[in-house]
Amino acid sequence: DAALAALGAADNVVAAIAGHRHSNEIEPDPGGFWRISTASLADFPQQTRMFCLREVSGGGLALETWMVDHDGRGVAGPARELAYLDAQGGRPQRFAGRRADRNVRLFIP
């Protein structure tokens, strides 16, 4: 809570990013920035997240974020299959997140 309050007090923070939480989630923070978490690479769908911060016409910023798949070569393909079949893991619990938690453009005034 103290760390999030400190981030909210700063005027140059656009997002707090956390990984390995076993689910993709994006939500606004009352401090004026975005909270973004990314699922573990061990969980289905075994994706990572990319970011791009852009200026938008009329002022302000947009933080774009999208999910990236691995190419499935080598041990990556069987690893994805095993993650998909994990009855307690990401697929049945929808760790991939909602559509709004994955590929989005987040606006910052």
C-alpha positions as CSV (number, residue, x, y, z in Angstrom):
1,D,0.0,0.0,0.0
2,A,2.8,2.4,0.8
3,A,4.6,1.7,-2.5
4,L,1.4,2.3,-4.5
5,A,0.7,5.5,-2.5
6,A,4.2,6.7,-3.4
7,L,3.7,5.9,-7.0
8,G,0.4,7.8,-7.0
9,A,2.1,10.9,-5.4
10,A,4.6,11.1,-8.3
11,D,3.5,12.9,-11.4
12,N,5.6,10.9,-13.9
13,V,4.2,7.3,-13.2
14,V,2.0,5.8,-15.9
15,A,1.9,2.1,-14.7
16,A,2.9,-0.3,-12.0
17,I,3.8,-3.6,-13.7
18,A,4.0,-6.9,-11.9
19,G,4.8,-10.4,-13.3
20,H,4.3,-13.9,-12.2
21,R,0.9,-13.4,-10.6
22,H,-0.7,-16.3,-12.6
23,S,-3.2,-14.0,-14.3
24,N,-3.3,-11.1,-16.8
25,E,-5.1,-8.2,-15.2
26,I,-5.3,-4.4,-16.0
27,E,-7.1,-2.0,-13.7
28,P,-6.8,1.7,-13.0
29,D,-5.3,2.8,-9.7
30,P,-6.9,5.7,-7.8
31,G,-3.5,7.4,-7.9
32,G,-3.9,8.1,-11.6
33,F,-1.8,5.3,-13.1
34,W,-2.5,1.7,-14.4
35,R,-1.9,-1.5,-12.5
36,I,-0.8,-4.2,-14.9
37,S,0.0,-7.8,-14.0
38,T,1.1,-10.6,-16.4
39,A,0.6,-14.3,-16.0
40,S,3.5,-16.6,-15.3
41,L,5.2,-18.1,-18.3
42,A,4.6,-21.5,-16.8
43,D,0.8,-21.0,-17.1
44,F,-1.3,-21.4,-20.3
45,P,-1.2,-19.6,-22.7
46,Q,2.5,-19.0,-21.9
47,Q,2.6,-15.5,-23.3
48,T,4.6,-12.4,-22.4
49,R,3.6,-8.8,-22.5
50,M,5.1,-5.9,-24.6
51,F,4.7,-2.2,-24.1
52,C,4.9,1.0,-26.1
53,L,4.3,4.5,-24.6
54,R,3.2,7.1,-27.2
55,E,2.1,10.7,-27.3
56,V,-1.4,11.2,-28.6
57,S,-2.7,14.1,-30.6
58,G,-4.3,16.7,-28.4
59,G,-2.0,16.0,-25.5
60,G,-1.5,13.1,-23.1
61,L,-0.1,9.7,-23.5
62,A,-1.3,6.2,-24.5
63,L,0.3,3.1,-23.0
64,E,-0.2,0.3,-25.5
65,T,0.3,-3.3,-24.3
66,W,-0.1,-6.6,-26.1
67,M,0.6,-10.2,-25.6
68,V,3.2,-12.2,-27.5
69,D,3.4,-15.9,-28.2
70,H,6.5,-18.0,-28.4
71,D,7.2,-19.8,-31.7
72,G,6.6,-23.3,-30.3
73,R,10.0,-24.6,-31.4
74,G,12.1,-26.9,-29.3
75,V,10.7,-27.7,-25.9
76,A,8.4,-24.7,-26.0
77,G,5.7,-26.6,-28.0
78,P,5.4,-29.5,-25.6
79,A,5.5,-27.1,-22.7
80,R,2.5,-25.2,-24.1
81,E,0.6,-28.5,-24.5
82,L,1.4,-29.5,-20.9
83,A,0.3,-26.1,-19.6
84,Y,-3.0,-26.4,-21.6
85,L,-3.7,-29.8,-20.1
86,D,-3.0,-28.7,-16.5
87,A,-6.3,-29.3,-14.9
88,Q,-5.5,-26.9,-12.0
89,G,-3.7,-24.3,-14.0
90,G,-4.2,-21.4,-16.3
91,R,-6.7,-22.6,-18.8
92,P,-9.6,-23.7,-16.5
93,Q,-9.1,-20.7,-14.2
94,R,-8.9,-18.3,-17.1
95,F,-5.4,-16.9,-16.2
96,A,-5.1,-15.5,-19.7
97,G,-7.5,-12.8,-18.5
98,R,-10.4,-10.9,-20.0
99,R,-10.0,-9.4,-23.5
100,A,-9.5,-6.0,-21.7
101,D,-6.6,-7.4,-19.7
102,R,-4.6,-8.4,-22.8
103,N,-4.2,-6.2,-25.9
104,V,-5.2,-2.6,-25.1
105,R,-4.5,1.0,-25.4
106,L,-4.5,2.8,-22.0
107,F,-4.9,6.6,-22.0
108,I,-3.0,8.8,-19.5
109,P,-3.9,12.5,-19.3
